[in-house]
Structure formats: structure tokens, C-alpha cells
Amino acid sequence: MRRIDTEIAEVMLLEPKVFGDERGFFLESYNARTFAEIGLNRSFVQDNHSRSVRNVLRGLHYQLQQPQCKLVRVVAGAIWDVAVDIRRGSPTFGRHVAAELTAENRRMLWIPEGFAHGFVVLSDVADVLYRVTDFYAPECERTILWNDPELAIPWPLRDKAILSARDSQGVPLRDAELFGYHEEE
């Protein structure tokens, strides 16, 4: 597993070793020992799978209580995946990291607690798998407005975003309930 650092140290792109031949390919998308070696010694409790069509935009989601770290990957199609630092007092507060995740590049994005997450589908259809470190708790979930001008996220949309009712009613960052920031010792 190759760790690729991003502009925000806590958010990482991960590139698995892929073993391929004329039959296809094999990769380890998760191995506890390997993840611990690159500094991600976390346990996962739930796997999620979503399928969406082009221009579906999901996010920006987070759970204030029971925060979830996410390991996001695409097994069919392509997405533009975004993590926004929502830790008040963090030196990177309000900044985002984005990466194109595709079935072909097989990259994964690691999103820790304290970040809101969203993605937009770039292909006709995309299947997104994500592992999380805590259980889904709808009563704890919050949504930040995906197109908040203060965040200035340059979503690569070809047409109008297709949103759920919840996502279209997200709140601006300035009105959102946020995480505190504690510098690691």
C-alpha cells in the first residue's frame, strides 16, 4: 500500500499494490497490519455501498457524535471525492482535499474524524464502497451545504447537481455544528 500525502496531512490517498495478468487482477483493499504500518491503526465496523448516476452529488456529510473515519473507493465508474476540514481552530479549517477515484486507478481516500465528506459522480454510473469506523447514526448526522461560497469547492459538474432533499438543505459552514481541534501530541 502506497500512502500519498495531500495538502491536509490527516487526509491521505492510498494506492494498493495491484497484481494483474491476462486473467484480471488482485489487490488488498484493506489489511490491518499494512494500515498500521502507514499510521492508520483503526478498526472498521461497517461497510457501505452506493450506486449513483452522473451528476449525483452526495454530501457534505459528517456525524458530530459517533464520528466516522471513512475509507472510500470506487469499484465501477468514477467520482470526484472531497473532504473538508471542519475542526474549528485547525490550521486547515475550511480547506478541502479532492481526488478523482476511479475503478481504473483503484485509489482510495482516507478521511478522518473532523472532516465533512462528499462526492460527485463523473461517469454514467459509479459504485462507491466505503468502510467506516463507527456505526451510522442518523440522529448525529449533519450536512454542510455542498456549494457554500465560503468553501469555494470547484465541483466538476457537467450539468446541474442531482441532490437529495437533505443535501439541498445543508447549512453553510459558518452556521454548522463543528468539531473542536486538538493538536496531536
C-alpha positions in Angstrom: 0.0 0.0 0.0 1.5 3.3 -1.0 0.5 6.4 1.1 0.2 9.6 -0.9 0.1 12.7 1.3 -2.3 15.5 0.4 -2.4 19.2 1.2 -4.1 18.3 4.6 -1.8 15.9 6.4 -4.6 13.9 8.0 -6.3 13.1 4.7 -4.5 10.6 2.6 -4.7 9.0 -0.8 -3.9 5.3 -0.7 -2.8 3.3 -3.7 -2.9 -0.5 -3.2 -0.4 -2.9 -4.9 -2.2 -4.4 -7.9 -1.2 -7.8 -9.2 -2.5 -8.4 -12.7 -2.2 -10.7 -15.6 -4.3 -11.9 -18.5 -6.9 -13.3 -16.1 -7.5 -10.0 -14.4 -6.1 -8.5 -11.2 -5.9 -8.9 -7.4 -5.5 -6.3 -4.7 -5.8 -6.0 -1.0 -8.1 -3.1 -0.3 -7.6 -3.4 3.4 -5.1 -5.2 5.6 -4.9 -4.3 9.3 -1.1 -4.8 9.5 -0.4 -2.8 6.4 -2.7 0.0 7.5 -1.0 0.1 10.9 2.4 0.4 9.2 1.3 3.6 7.4 -0.2 5.1 10.6 -3.8 4.1 10.2 -4.3 1.7 13.1 -8.2 1.8 13.1 -10.9 -0.8 13.3 -13.8 -0.7 10.9 -17.4 -1.6 11.9 -19.5 -1.1 8.8 -19.1 -1.3 5.0 -21.4 0.8 2.8 -22.0 0.6 -1.0 -23.8 3.3 -3.0 -24.6 3.4 -6.7 -25.3 6.7 -8.3 -25.7 8.2 -11.8 -23.7 11.1 -13.4 -24.0 14.4 -11.6 -25.4 12.9 -8.4 -23.7 14.9 -5.6 -23.8 13.4 -2.1 -22.7 15.5 0.8 -21.2 17.2 2.6 -21.9 14.7 5.4 -20.5 14.1 8.9 -21.6 12.7 12.3 -21.0 15.1 15.1 -21.3 12.4 17.7 -20.1 8.9 16.8 -17.8 10.5 14.2 -16.7 8.2 11.4 -13.4 7.9 9.7 -14.0 6.7 6.1 -12.0 4.7 3.6 -13.6 5.5 0.2 -13.0 3.6 -3.1 -14.7 3.1 -6.4 -15.3 -0.3 -7.9 -17.2 0.9 -11.1 -17.1 4.3 -12.7 -15.5 7.5 -11.4 -16.2 10.1 -8.7 -14.6 13.3 -7.5 -14.3 12.8 -3.8 -14.0 15.7 -1.3 -13.0 16.0 2.4 -13.5 19.4 4.1 -11.7 20.2 7.4 -14.4 21.2 9.9 -12.3 21.2 13.0 -12.6 24.7 14.5 -9.2 26.1 15.3 -7.4 23.7 12.9 -4.7 25.4 10.7 -6.5 24.0 7.7 -10.1 24.8 8.9 -12.5 25.2 5.9 -10.0 23.9 3.4 -10.7 20.8 1.3 -8.9 18.0 -0.4 -10.3 16.4 -3.5 -9.2 13.4 -5.6 -10.6 11.6 -8.5 -11.3 8.0 -7.6 -11.9 5.5 -10.4 -12.3 1.8 -10.9 -9.2 2.1 -13.1 -6.9 3.9 -10.8 -8.0 1.9 -7.8 -7.0 4.7 -5.4 -8.7 5.1 -2.0 -9.2 8.3 0.1 -8.8 8.1 3.8 -11.0 10.7 5.6 -10.5 11.0 9.4 -12.9 12.3 12.1 -13.4 16.1 11.9 -14.0 16.2 8.2 -17.1 16.5 6.1 -17.3 14.2 3.1 -19.0 14.4 -0.3 -18.6 13.3 -3.8 -20.0 13.9 -7.3 -20.3 11.2 -9.9 -18.2 11.8 -13.1 -19.2 8.6 -15.0 -22.6 7.4 -16.3 -22.8 5.3 -13.1 -20.5 4.8 -10.2 -20.4 2.2 -7.4 -18.7 3.6 -4.3 -17.6 1.4 -1.4 -16.7 3.0 1.9 -15.7 1.5 5.2 -16.4 3.4 8.4 -15.0 3.3 11.9 -18.3 3.9 13.7 -21.9 3.0 13.0 -24.3 5.2 11.1 -26.4 7.3 13.5 -28.9 9.4 11.6 -29.7 11.5 14.7 -26.0 12.5 14.7 -25.6 13.2 11.0 -25.2 16.8 9.8 -24.9 18.2 6.3 -22.9 21.3 5.2 -24.1 23.0 2.0 -22.2 21.5 -0.9 -21.9 24.8 -2.7 -21.2 27.1 0.2 -19.4 30.1 -1.4 -17.0 30.3 1.6 -15.8 26.8 0.9 -15.4 27.5 -2.8 -15.2 23.9 -3.8 -14.8 23.7 -7.6 -17.2 20.7 -8.2 -16.6 19.3 -11.7 -20.2 19.2 -12.8 -21.2 18.9 -16.4 -24.8 19.8 -15.6 -26.9 20.7 -12.6 -26.2 18.6 -9.5 -28.7 15.9 -8.6 -29.3 16.2 -4.9 -31.3 14.6 -2.2 -33.7 16.8 -0.2 -31.4 16.6 2.8 -28.3 17.6 0.8 -30.1 20.5 -0.9 -30.9 21.8 2.6 -27.4 21.7 4.1 -26.2 24.6 6.2 -23.3 27.0 5.4 -20.1 26.2 7.2 -20.5 29.4 9.3 -23.8 28.0 10.7 -22.8 24.4 11.1 -22.1 22.5 14.3 -18.4 21.7 14.2 -15.7 19.7 15.8 -13.0 21.1 18.1 -9.4 20.8 17.2 -6.8 19.2 19.4 -3.2 19.2 18.2 -1.8 15.7 18.4 0.9 15.2 21.0 
